[in-house]
């Protein structure tokens, strides 16, 4: 019998049980249905033969044996077929493979590009759970796209890679990168079809990209005041002045290296919360340390700080420090890998009896990051890091040196975090560590480690600002949060490497200078073709912004290039040609440069691909074959019908 979705089913009339013979569980579990069936048979004969069971399966009637063999055969044949299907692959070669990938890229970019510019549109994304998501964030749109055709989906996934990489490195410019990929890939395929060598063409593209990046750096202006920071943030937040002003305030309070985080708020208004001092993402080890039961927080003032990189299990390890702290009648904050067993119990008892004000906090981070964060805490508080590898400093009961303890003016600890205010560390030592972390972050090749170094730098050098995004609905909060995150990243990039005219003007001006390179006789013909592809591509962002505003992109570009002032561009929001710096329409130089570099890199890889391997889709082929067969039948019926002269 046939079950749901074509599964083979077997019905046992005696036990009134239906068995599925098509479900596959790999390995040992795949034998369960077969053995289960024989258990049922044993049950039948136990009832039919007064509890006397057959000795072997051969003792069963022939019908039962036959049914067992059929069940076993159908089960494993289906299992084998499913394994074969999972392993099957489809391969496309040459122009066919590239064309199908390009179709996927073009379809995905069509959705992403609608969000570009101040008059770009929203995109509504269906979610597996909850309400559809409304967003104007290019990378969010790209991440949501998957196609049924595997070759088209391969192109879309490579586009997604460009957007993700641009977003990770620059924090913005994902839509620009998507538009550039589509143009470079599409123009490149046309040139290859006309006989252009793809390798030489790629070399020409690399030359052009380097030239454009140099031009962008020349156009860049440094961000020096609060108003420019607000402008950059406002543009990146799609013209939301409230968000722009809030990011400007946050950066002003925590510094350029300070931590600015974003989370969903509980009200309809977007709020800014600034935490001054060093924030540790770990709370108290036990609620018995709480000093404010109503707020469920520990508050210690003028406290000593002990920092240890190892686990503390024995109270004898802490006795020298505890005796000194009790004599001084001051609180103690212990930050260690962990405090457990006897040590934790003794500290809690002394705290509850009022003999000692103390709080234990588990060290933040993992692995090397944990060691680094403990070092930062010790420098910030003036403590010495105990238990570190290669360190000779430790707690000594006979000759206790109180200088191993740090000092803080105030520390507040909740169940999730601790905030240390006014650490007693040497200012010169803190500044030296800040410079070291800044240099390490600059030279760190991996994204994860670089982010961790930047996080350490921010916590040590400034405070922590939290933007709580509010809204009238969950959908509105999600859309606004995307814009705030983009704006924060773009603003930080602008502060680091400067700003250029926005609205695609910086790339547009670079395209004019690129004409000289395109006519360079030292390059081969195919290399000059590659330069020309980049030149045409970097004009498209300005054209797309104008098109989204209802204008003819080519006409707008020509009018911009007619201007003698290189900073003049098209303001799509007001439909005027203005000085982009004066109007506050600016982009971080890093965003523009990274977007072009990532787009060119991935587009070049797709152009030079000669084969594409994807998962086979036999189900889709069967559906297409059935559909084609049905269409043929309909055409034949229509021919017969029309030939009969009936209407």
C-alpha positions, 0 to 999 in steps of 0.5 A, spaced: 500 500 500 502 507 498 503 511 504 504 519 505 509 522 500 509 515 496 512 511 502 511 504 502 506 501 507 505 494 510 499 493 514 498 487 519 491 485 520 492 481 526 496 486 530 492 492 527 499 495 525 501 499 519 509 498 518 512 503 513 518 500 509 521 506 506 523 510 512 531 509 512 535 510 518 542 509 517 547 504 520 544 499 525 538 503 526 536 501 519 535 494 522 529 496 527 523 495 522 525 488 520 526 485 527 520 489 529 516 485 524 518 479 526 517 480 533 510 481 531 510 475 528 512 471 534 506 475 538 501 472 533 504 465 533 504 466 541 497 467 541 495 462 536 499 456 538 497 457 546 504 460 547 508 455 543 513 459 539 516 457 532 523 455 533 526 458 526 523 462 521 522 456 517 517 454 521 512 459 519 507 458 514 510 460 506 505 466 506 509 469 512 516 468 510 514 471 503 511 477 506 518 478 510 522 477 504 518 482 500 518 487 506 526 486 507 527 487 500 523 493 499 526 497 505 533 496 503 532 497 495 529 504 497 535 505 502 540 504 497 536 508 491 536 514 496 543 513 498 545 513 490 541 519 489 544 523 495 551 522 491 549 524 484 552 530 481 550 534 475 556 538 471 556 543 466 561 546 462 564 552 459 559 557 456 553 553 459 555 553 466 557 561 466 551 563 463 547 559 468 551 562 474 550 569 471 542 568 471 542 566 478 547 573 480 542 577 475 536 575 479 539 576 486 542 583 484 535 585 481 532 584 488 538 587 492 539 593 488 532 595 489 534 598 496 539 602 493 539 610 495 535 614 499 529 612 495 530 605 494 524 600 496 523 595 502 524 588 500 519 583 504 522 576 506 518 570 508 521 567 514 520 560 517 517 562 523 514 568 525 512 574 521 515 576 514 521 581 515 521 587 512 528 590 510 532 595 506 539 592 508 542 589 502 546 584 505 540 581 509 536 581 502 542 577 499 542 572 505 535 570 504 536 568 497 536 561 495 534 558 488 531 551 486 536 551 480 542 549 483 547 552 478 543 559 479 543 558 486 551 557 485 551 564 482 547 567 488 551 563 493 557 567 490 554 573 490 552 572 497 559 571 499 561 578 496 556 581 500 558 578 507 565 579 506 564 586 504 559 587 510 565 583 515 570 588 512 567 595 511 560 594 515 556 597 509 557 597 501 553 591 500 548 593 495 554 597 491 558 590 491 552 586 488 551 591 483 558 591 481 559 584 481 553 583 476 556 588 471 563 585 471 561 578 471 555 580 465 560 584 461 566 579 462 562 573 459 560 577 453 567 579 452 569 572 453 564 570 448 567 574 443 574 571 444 577 575 449 582 571 453 579 571 460 586 570 464 589 577 460 582 580 461 582 579 469 589 582 469 587 588 466 581 588 471 586 587 477 590 593 474 584 597 474 581 596 481 588 598 484 588 604 480 581 606 482 583 604 490 588 609 489 584 615 486 579 613 492 584 615 497 586 621 494 579 623 494 578 622 501 577 627 507 579 625 514 573 626 519 575 631 524 568 633 528 562 631 531 558 633 525 561 629 520 560 623 524 553 624 524 552 625 517 556 619 515 551 615 520 545 618 518 547 616 510 548 609 512 542 609 516 538 611 510 537 618 512 535 616 519 537 623 523 535 620 529 540 614 529 545 618 526 545 623 532 545 617 537 551 614 533 555 621 534 553 621 541 555 614 542 562 615 539 563 622 542 562 619 549 566 612 548 571 614 543 573 612 537 575 605 539 570 604 544 565 599 544 558 600 540 553 595 541 546 594 538 540 590 541 532 590 541 529 595 546 523 594 550 520 601 548 517 604 542 523 609 542 530 608 540 535 609 546 542 610 548 545 607 554 553 609 555 557 605 560 563 608 562 569 604 565 571 597 563 565 592 562 566 584 563 561 579 560 561 575 566 556 576 572 557 574 579 559 566 581 553 566 586 547 570 588 549 570 595 554 575 594 549 580 592 549 586 596 542 590 593 537 584 593 532 588 590 536 590 584 540 583 584 547 586 584 553 587 587 556 594 589 563 594 592 566 601 593 574 602 594 575 595 593 581 591 592 582 586 586 585 580 585 586 577 578 588 569 577 588 565 571 587 559 574 581 555 578 581 556 585 579 550 589 582 551 596 581 557 601 588 556 603 590 559 596 586 566 598 588 566 605 594 571 605 590 576 601 583 575 605 587 576 611 590 583 608 583 585 606 580 584 612 585 588 616 584 594 611 577 593 612 576 594 604 572 589 599 575 584 595 573 583 587 576 576 585 576 575 578 579 568 576 578 562 571 573 559 576 572 559 584 569 553 586 568 548 592 571 549 599 574 556 596 567 558 594 563 556 600 568 559 605 567 566 601 560 565 601 559 564 609 564 569 611 560 574 606 553 572 609 556 573 616 558 580 615 566 578 616 568 580 609 565 584 603 567 580 597 565 578 590 567 572 585 567 573 577 569 568 572 574 570 567 571 572 560 573 569 554 576 562 552 583 560 550 588 565 548 582 570 549 581 569 556 588 570 558 589 576 554 582 579 557 585 577 564 591 581 562 587 587 560 584 587 567 590 587 571 593 593 567 586 597 568 586 595 575 593 595 577 593 588 579 598 583 577 596 577 573 597 571 578 598 564 575 600 566 568 604 562 564 611 564 565 609 568 571 613 568 578 608 572 582 603 568 586 600 568 593 605 567 599 602 566 606 609 568 609 611 574 605 605 577 602 606 583 597 599 587 597 602 590 591 599 584 587 592 587 588 589 592 584 584 598 586 578 600 583 573 606 585 567 602 584 565 595 581 558 593 579 556 586 578 550 583 576 548 576 574 550 577 567 556 582 567 561 586 571 562 594 570 569 596 573 569 604 574 576 608 575 581 602 575 587 604 579 592 602 573 598 606 571 596 611 565 602 610 561 601 602 562 594 602 560 596 607 554 602 602 552 597 596 552 592 600 548 597 602 542 599 594 542 592 592 541 591 597 536 597 594 532 595 587 533 588 588 531 591 592 524 595 586 522 591 580 524 589 577 518 583 573 521 576 576 522 574 573 528 581 574 532 581 581 529 574 582 532 576 580 539 582 584 539 578 590 537 573 588 543 579 588 548 581 595 545 575 598 546 574 596 553 580 598 555 581 605 552 573 607 552 567 605 555 561 601 552 555 604 548 549 600 547 543 602 542 537 599 544 533 599 538 525 601 539 519 600 534 512 599 534 512 592 532 517 586 531 518 587 524 519 595 525 525 593 530 528 588 526 528 593 520 531 599 524 536 594 527 539 592 521 540 600 519 543 601 526 548 596 525 550 598 518 551 605 520 555 603 526 560 599 522 560 605 516 561 610 521 567 607 524 570 605 517 569 613 516 573 615 522 579 610 520 580 612 513 576 618 511 570 619 507 569 621 500 563 624 496 557 619 496 551 617 491 556 613 487 560 620 485 567 617 488 567 611 483 564 616 477 570 620 478 575 615 478 572 612 472 574 618 468 581 617 470 581 610 468 580 612 461 587 614 461 589 607 463 584 603 458 588 607 452 595 605 455 599 602 450 603 597 454 597 593 456 595 588 451 588 588 448 585 583 452 588 587 458 585 593 456 578 590 455 579 588 463 580 595 464 574 598 460 569 593 464 571 596 471 570 603 468 563 601 465 561 597 472 563 603 477 559 608 473 553 603 475 552 605 482 550 612 481 546 610 475 542 605 479 541 610 485 538 615 480 533 610 477 531 608 484 529 615 484 525 615 478 530 618 473 534 616 467 541 614 470 545 615 464 542 622 463 544 624 471 551 621 470 553 625 464 550 631 468 555 630 474 561 629 469 559 636 466 560 639 473 567 642 474 567 641 482 569 633 483 565 633 489 558 635 486 553 629 485 546 628 484 542 628 491 536 623 490 532 625 496 531 632 493 532 631 486 538 637 486 545 637 484 549 639 490 556 639 493 556 632 496 560 634 502 556 640 504 550 636 503 552 631 508 552 625 502 558 622 504 561 614 504 567 612 508 573 611 503 574 604 506 567 602 504 567 604 497 574 601 496 572 594 499 566 593 495 570 594 489 575 589 491 571 584 493 566 584 487 572 584 482 575 578 485 569 574 486 566 576 479 573 574 476 573 567 479 566 566 476 569 568 469 575 564 469 571 558 471 570 552 466 566 547 469 561 547 475 559 541 479 552 541 483 548 536 487 543 532 482 536 534 482 532 527 479 526 529 482 526 536 478 527 532 472 522 527 473 517 533 474 519 536 468 519 530 464 512 529 466 510 536 465 513 536 458 509 529 457 502 533 459 504 539 455 505 534 449 498 531 450 494 538 451 497 540 444 495 533 441 488 534 444 488 541 441 490 540 434 485 534 434 480 539 437 481 545 432 482 540 426 475 538 427 472 544 426 469 545 433 469 551 437 
